[in-house]
Amino acid sequence: MTMDFSQRMGLVPSIKVAQSDSIDSDLMNGLWNVLAINLFSKFEPYSRYDSNAIQKSNLEPVIIHLYAEFLKLPTDTIPYYWSDFRNYLRKVFFELTWHRTYSLLEFFVGAINDGPAKVLTEEFNRVLKRENSAYRFVAGKVTPITSNEEIEEVEKALAGSDNYAAVRTHLQTSLVLLTDKTNPDYRNSIKESISAVESLVKKLVGDDKATLGQALKILETKHNLHASLKSAFMTLYGYTSDAGGIRHALLANTATPTNSDARFMLICCSAFINFTIDSIKD
């Protein structure tokens, strides 16, 4: 990002500390502007004779869903006028805690059609990057994966696994468990990531009872999986399966998995899934 005069003169910081458990005013304003420009400005009334009415407008279903599922308010308290609703939501937005703000953004992305949702996520990510947030949107979820390369691996794995329903389900579940801002479950996120790989290789070798080791050996023989890559992934798999591993009950002296552990496993497994699917196409 190009620095302005104040930044070049060292009067204001040119790079912010990554915002991981807070949202400063610049970021908050930027996120609101994305909603205002890319969603709220698209409001279309049912009748030009009542151009401020929410009823039967294009955004009425989203507003009803917002009241019922996110705000948990009676839907019969929705204002009649769009301008009143927007003023109310603006007040609510700027009073939310940082994590509820991200939850609200997720709500809007999930509540609208794919095309507008894609625009929203792209614009949210642009602002998140500009303001050095520690989060980005990945597959509709706000996640602490901040590298563009990491985001691309996860999104590619989700998109490329359309023909493998179980793989996609495991990856989506892993992402949800990792990005739950009130109660993240890193242990089970890791389990879901490795289960996504297991599901893929079992599907490819046509044996639902095969272990990951057996399946990887078949892939090595039939699909030219490099021996070093197979060995590396078996070593990583062993991390989840040994006596103190993720798949076993927590022991008194067992380290609790961290966000970094779960994030690494999701990215690593996504990359392996992408590599494997691409390999069998060659």
Secondary structure by P-SEA (a helix, b strand, c coil): ccccccccccccccccccccccccaaaaaaaaaaaaacccccccccccccccccccccaaaaaaaaaccccccccccccccaaaaaaaaaaaaaaccaaaaaaaaaaaaaaccaaaaaaaaaaaaaaaaaaccccccccccccccccaaaaaaaaaaaaaacccaaaaaaaaaaaaaaaccccccaaaaaaaaaaaaaaaaaaaaccccccaaaaaaaaaacccccaaaaaaaaaaaaaaccccccccccccccccccaaaaaaaaaaaaaaaaaaaaaaac
